[in-house]
Amino acid sequence: MTIVERYWDDAREGDECRSPTYTVTRERILAYADLTGDHTPVHVDEEYAAASHFGGIVAHGLFGLALADGLKTQSDYRFLPGMSLGWTWDFRLPIRVDDVLHVVFRVGSMRASRSRPDWGIVVLPTELINQRGEVVQRGEHRLMVPRRPGSGAN
């Protein structure tokens, strides 16, 4: 597979992509807990989590956001390296052990940067979806992307 990294000028509002999948495991949740230092019992203690309203271990909310961003970068639709301007993100449903997740994202809006004319800004509405088709998390990623050299932006 040949990966084509897009300039801002190559994108079109409405472009959409589906990512590869990712299987959540207990080991990956525990590794995330170790990485971040967040050992809240509902994420790491089987007995505690089983007695909670979740009924079992669930992934950290930010684990889902990190996965969504990583899955986006594994997709066929990629931009040249740019700068993340921020996320607006909602946690809707728990992410459970053995969930198989993917993201669907699209180019929601675009505008040229006012402060950096050789860059453009895209807003990427993104959904993190489990194997049952349920949206477990969703939001928007605002991203600054280089414009094509000689595109008239200078």
PAMITOR-366175 format. One line per field, with one value per residue (C-alpha): x, y, z. Coordinates in nm, 2 decimals, always signed. Layout:
<nodes>
c1: X/...
c2: Y/...
c3: Z/...
</nodes>
This chain:
<nodes>
c1: +0.00/+0.13/+0.06/-0.02/+0.03/-0.20/-0.13/-0.42/-0.50/-0.55/-0.84/-1.21/-1.49/-1.68/-1.38/-1.42/-1.21/-1.24/-0.94/-0.80/-0.93/-0.77/-0.86/-0.86/-0.70/-0.67/-0.29/-0.32/-0.54/-0.29/+0.00/-0.19/-0.24/+0.13/+0.22/+0.00/+0.01/-0.37/-0.44/-0.80/-0.95/-1.22/-0.94/-0.70/-0.87/-1.10/-1.29/-1.35/-1.45/-1.69/-1.87/-1.90/-2.18/-1.95/-1.95/-1.59/-1.27/-1.31/-1.04/-0.95/-1.14/-0.82/-0.71/-0.99/-0.89/-0.53/-0.65/-0.87/-0.57/-0.34/-0.60/-0.64/-0.27/-0.29/-0.56/-0.52/-0.62/-0.33/-0.20/+0.16/+0.28/+0.12/+0.03/-0.26/-0.46/-0.68/-0.96/-1.32/-1.41/-1.70/-1.70/-2.03/-2.00/-1.74/-1.46/-1.44/-1.18/-1.22/-1.38/-1.27/-1.25/-1.21/-1.25/-1.45/-1.34/-1.42/-1.31/-1.58/-1.45/-1.14/-1.00/-0.67/-0.47/-0.48/-0.15/+0.04/-0.05/+0.15/-0.07/-0.44/-0.67/-0.90/-1.16/-1.20/-1.52/-1.42/-1.61/-1.46/-1.68/-1.69/-1.77/-2.14/-2.15/-2.19/-2.01/-1.82/-1.65/-1.66/-1.55/-1.35/-0.98/-0.86/-0.54/-0.30/-0.16/+0.10/-0.03/+0.11/+0.42/+0.33/-0.04/-0.08/-0.08/+0.23
c2: +0.00/+0.34/+0.61/+0.95/+1.23/+1.52/+1.89/+2.11/+2.20/+1.83/+1.79/+1.85/+1.91/+1.58/+1.35/+1.05/+0.76/+0.44/+0.32/-0.02/-0.19/-0.23/-0.49/-0.38/-0.63/-0.63/-0.61/-0.30/-0.13/-0.22/-0.10/+0.24/+0.25/+0.20/+0.45/+0.73/+0.64/+0.62/+0.30/+0.38/+0.04/+0.03/+0.01/-0.24/-0.44/-0.72/-0.77/-0.40/-0.34/-0.65/-0.50/-0.15/-0.03/-0.13/-0.50/-0.54/-0.36/-0.07/+0.14/+0.49/+0.76/+0.91/+0.56/+0.59/+0.93/+0.82/+0.52/+0.74/+0.96/+0.66/+0.49/+0.81/+0.80/+0.44/+0.53/+0.57/+0.94/+1.12/+1.47/+1.58/+1.63/+1.94/+2.08/+1.97/+2.27/+2.07/+1.83/+1.85/+1.50/+1.32/+0.98/+0.81/+0.44/+0.24/+0.07/-0.29/-0.57/-0.75/-0.45/-0.42/-0.05/+0.16/+0.53/+0.70/+1.06/+1.32/+1.66/+1.87/+2.22/+2.39/+2.74/+2.90/+3.01/+3.38/+3.39/+3.15/+3.18/+2.87/+2.66/+2.57/+2.44/+2.14/+2.02/+1.65/+1.51/+1.17/+0.87/+0.58/+0.28/-0.07/-0.40/-0.36/-0.03/+0.17/+0.51/+0.49/+0.82/+1.11/+1.46/+1.69/+1.73/+2.07/+2.04/+2.28/+2.13/+2.27/+2.41/+2.29/+2.50/+2.75/+2.72/+3.10/+3.11/+3.33
c3: +0.00/-0.09/+0.16/+0.03/+0.28/+0.19/+0.20/+0.33/-0.04/-0.12/+0.13/+0.05/+0.30/+0.33/+0.26/+0.49/+0.60/+0.82/+1.01/+1.07/+1.39/+1.74/+1.99/+2.35/+2.59/+2.97/+2.92/+2.71/+2.97/+3.25/+3.04/+2.99/+3.37/+3.42/+3.16/+3.30/+3.67/+3.68/+3.87/+3.95/+4.06/+3.80/+3.54/+3.71/+3.98/+3.85/+4.18/+4.24/+3.87/+3.87/+4.18/+4.01/+3.79/+3.49/+3.59/+3.48/+3.40/+3.16/+2.98/+3.08/+2.89/+2.76/+2.65/+2.40/+2.28/+2.24/+2.04/+1.82/+1.74/+1.67/+1.45/+1.25/+1.18/+1.05/+0.80/+0.43/+0.46/+0.61/+0.62/+0.62/+0.97/+1.12/+1.45/+1.67/+1.78/+2.02/+2.07/+2.18/+2.30/+2.46/+2.64/+2.56/+2.65/+2.84/+2.65/+2.76/+2.74/+2.40/+2.23/+1.87/+1.79/+1.48/+1.39/+1.12/+1.06/+0.79/+0.69/+0.85/+0.77/+0.64/+0.64/+0.56/+0.87/+0.93/+1.12/+0.90/+0.54/+0.43/+0.66/+0.67/+0.94/+0.92/+1.17/+1.17/+1.33/+1.46/+1.61/+1.79/+1.73/+1.88/+1.71/+1.77/+1.58/+1.90/+1.92/+2.24/+2.20/+1.96/+1.90/+1.68/+1.62/+1.51/+1.30/+1.13/+0.81/+0.56/+0.24/-0.09/-0.19/-0.46/-0.39/-0.38/-0.01/+0.01
</nodes>
